[in-house]
Structures are given as structure tokens and as C-alpha cells.
Amino acid sequence: MSASVYVVGNFKGGVGKTKTVTMLSYIAATRKNRKTLVIDLDPQANATSVLAKTGDISEVKTNVTDGVINGNLEPEIIHVIENLDMIAANVKFRNFGKILMKMFPDDELAQITYLKKLIEPLKEEYDSIYLDVPPTISDFSDNAMMAADHCIVILQTQELSMDGTKTYINYMQYLIDTYNTKLDIIGILPCMLQPKARVDKKVMHDAEELYGNNVLHSIVKYQERLKAYDAEGIAMGHMFNGKPDHWDKVAHDLYENILNELDEHEKVLSGE
């Protein structure tokens, strides 16, 4: 077993990055039976919050900051549900850049590859590792991109998000060219707030023109159930007759379709 590491990103906030990380990891664990790890690298800790609720975890006692300082992430792993673990973020992680500067004061390469070094031993324990990062050009995104094998780019169908997507991909290419790292885009996931709106359609069309088959056919449209997962955690409810709750099933089926598409893209890139 050697995990594939995925970074999910865009340099615009509020486009659905954390939602994508938590839903894909949940579906990978529950429907694909993949041993999955989420590493929350955002000091706001939104992924941590959702997954703690998903696993009915009342108190998060370990965090990524301690793991980074101690040089070992394994003691910080928290079990969420079967096949799904996480490493939690906390507010102290806002000092990530300062921690790196203190550890490697004159070595930029060591600073931006430190997370990759810490993740390497964990890859033998998992099938998939997902990284949730803040929407900024920073030590967070540098370390995540350098540690990842594949990138999933989120495109909310608004002009500013399109700009954030372009900037994100260009910056990713800069890191690849500068440090000779290997990182592939396996999909650009459209998140449409108003699928019938003129601007949404235009941005979608522009993205398909610019990025071609990298744009996934699956589209995340607004669902009240997805919003509810932020407050309640991710779950599959059941009706009184034992059948799955309709709206949970719709949400979970969507992300299974997304994961299936990403799997196909990954196979093509690997030459399978």
C-alpha cells in the first residue's frame, strides 16, 4: 500500500475546497473501502470540525501543529469512522511559516518540502491522503503542492473564481518548473451556484475552452443537504422503511460520480 496524495485548491476562498475534501474522503472510505486520511492544513480547521462531527468526536486532543514541531505526524492521527482518519488543524497552525523558518532558517527547499517528508511514512498505511489548505499563496500551499501527487482544482462558476483557478494552476506550474517536482491536475471540479445564470454558463464555457477534458462532467450544484453536513457531520440517514434517505443518497451519489471520474483521469495519467 502506498497512498496517492491529493491537494484540493483554488486561490479564492469559499468555493468548496473543504466540502470537496470531506465528501471525497468520506466516499472513498465508505463506498470504495479505501483507507483514507485527511490532513487539515487550514488554521480555521473547518475540515476538522466537519469530520469531528461525522465521527461523533466531542474533543479533538491532537493536532498537526504538534506533529510538525515534533517531526512526526503519526501520533496526531485521529480515527473518525471505519477507513477514515484525520490529522486536525488548530489556530496555532497559523504560525506554520514561522515554525519552518526557525527549523530551516537558510534552506527554502527544506521549508517547502517538510510536509512531504512528514507524510512519506504515512503513505504505507493508507490508500488515499487528502490535504485541505487555505486559499493563499503561502507556506501552506507550497508544502501541500510539493507533498501531493495529484491536484483537484475547484472552480466556482464566477469570474473571480476563474481568476483564482488560473492563478492556482499557473503557480502550481511555477513550483513544478522551479523545483522539478511531479504534480498532475487530475480534475477541475465545477461548483455552480446558479446553473441557469448567464455568468455561470459563461465561466463554465470558458473553463472547458481553456482546460478541455480536465474539467469534470460531474457538477456540484447547490444542495441544502451538503450545507447541513457542515453543522451535523456527514452521514447516510435512513427512512422508517429502512431505505436510504433520498437527499443523503443524492449527495453521496454525486461525490461517488466525482470520485469515479477522478479515478479514470488518474489511470490515464499513470498510463494504465
WOHUNOR-V740774 format. One record per helix or strand. SS is the DSSP state (H for helix, E for strand). FROM is the first residue (numbers start at 1). TO is the last residue. Records with the same first field share a line. If there is no record, write none. Layout:
SS: FROM-TO ; FROM-TO
This chain:
E: 4-9 ; 36-40 ; 77-81 ; 84-87 ; 128-132 ; 150-156 ; 184-192 ; 215-221 ; 238-238 ; 244-244
H: 17-30 ; 46-54 ; 64-70 ; 74-76 ; 91-103 ; 108-112 ; 114-125 ; 139-147 ; 159-179 ; 198-214 ; 224-232 ; 246-270
